Amino acid sequence: MSDSVVKELNEFLKGQYMGIHSYEHYIQKLKDPKIKKEFQKIQQEHKQHALVVAERIQNLGGTPVDDEGPMGSIVGYLNQLNLPDTTEGLIHGALKGEAMGIEKSEEIVKGDLDPISKEMIEEILDHDRKHTYLLNSYLH
């Protein structure tokens, strides 16, 4: 079971790295200091979550990945080329990324996770859902 848990957690960790890198690109393009600060906070949370997941993988005897992997890297590069220029467009992009991350993560939680890992991922998902509420609030 430990190998499958490590594999699932590493997939989740790749997603966290994708989020971290996406927010880096958004932050670089944002002009509004208030929104930029919020994006920086969200990015910091993703970094913290990545550390927690990496530590869990190590505690299970595995080796955590340290990036989003080749496919994630390609997707990230392509997304970077298509970043919008408006604050609203960047917020929409971040919302789309968070939604995809939550959806993918929910699939992982349904997988072969031990109770401790499952609880950890569910807590992270709760934070990610709060990110979507916050981002949505800037659109209304």
N, C-alpha and C positions, 0 to 999 in steps of 0.2 A: 504493500500500500504506500509506503514512504516514497518510492520512486515515482508513482503516478501523482502523488500530492506535490512533490517537487516540480514535476513537469507542468502541472496545472498552475502552480504558483509562479513559475518562471514565465508562463504565457501571460499571466496577469501583470507581472513585473514589466514585461515588454510594453504593455499598454500604458503603464505609468510613465515609462520613458518617452513614449510617443507624446503623451500629454505634456510632459515637461518641455520637450522640444517645440511642440506646437505653441505653447504659451510664450516661449522665448521669441518666436517669430511675431506673434501678436503684439507682444510688449514693445518690440522694436518699431512697429508701425503705428502704434497708438500715439495720438497727440494729446488727448484729454488726460491730464494728470490724475484725476480722481479715478477714472476707469483703469488707467495704467497701474495705479496702486492696488486696486482690487485684483487685477490679473496677476500681479506679483504675489499677492497673498495666496491666490489659488495655486499658482505654480509652486510656492513654498510648501503648500499642503501635499501636492503630488510628490514632491521630493521627500517629504517626511514619510509618506505612505510607502514610497519605494524603499526607504531605509528599513522600515518595519517588516516589509515582505522579504527583503533580502536577508534580514536577521532570522526570520522564521525558517527560510530555506536552509540557512546554515545550521540552525538548531536541529533540523531534520536530517542533517548529514549531507545535504546537497550543495551545489555550487550555484549561486545566483548569477543570472545573466547581468551584463553591465551596459546593455543598450537595447534598442528596440528590435534588433535583428535586421537582416538584409531586406526583407519585404517591408517592414515598418520604416526602414530608412528610405526606401524608394517612394513609398506613399507620402512620407513626410516631405521629401524633396519636391514631389509633384504638387502637393498642397501649398508649399511655400511659393511656388511659381504663380499660383492662382489666388493669392491673398487679396482681399478687397482693400480699397483705400479709405473707406469710411469707418468711423467708429461703430456704427450700427452693423455694417457688414462684418467687421471683426468679431463683434459680440455674437452675431448669428453663426459665424464659423466656430467659435469656441463652444457655443451651445450644441452644434452638430457633433463636434468632437466628444463633448461630455456624454451626449446621448449614445453615441456609438460605443464609447468606453463602458458605460453602464450596462448596455445591452450585452456586450461581449462578456463582461464580468459576471453578469447574472447567469450566463451559461456555465461559466467556470464554477460558480457556487453550487450549481446542480450536480457537478461532477464528483470525483472521488476525493473529496477533501475530508480530513479529519475534523472533529468538532472545533478544535482551537483555531485551525486555519480558516474554517468556514465562518466562524464568528468574526475573525479579524477582517476578512474580505467584506462581510456584511456591514461592519462598522465603516470601512472605507467607502463602500457604496452609499451609505447614508450621507457621508461628507460630500460625495460627488453629486448627490441629488440636491443638496443645499447649494452647491455651486450653480446648478441649473436654475434654481429659484432666484438666486442673486442676479445671475446674468439676465434672466427674464425681466427682473425688476428694472433694469436699465433700459429696456426696450419700451416700457409703458410709462 
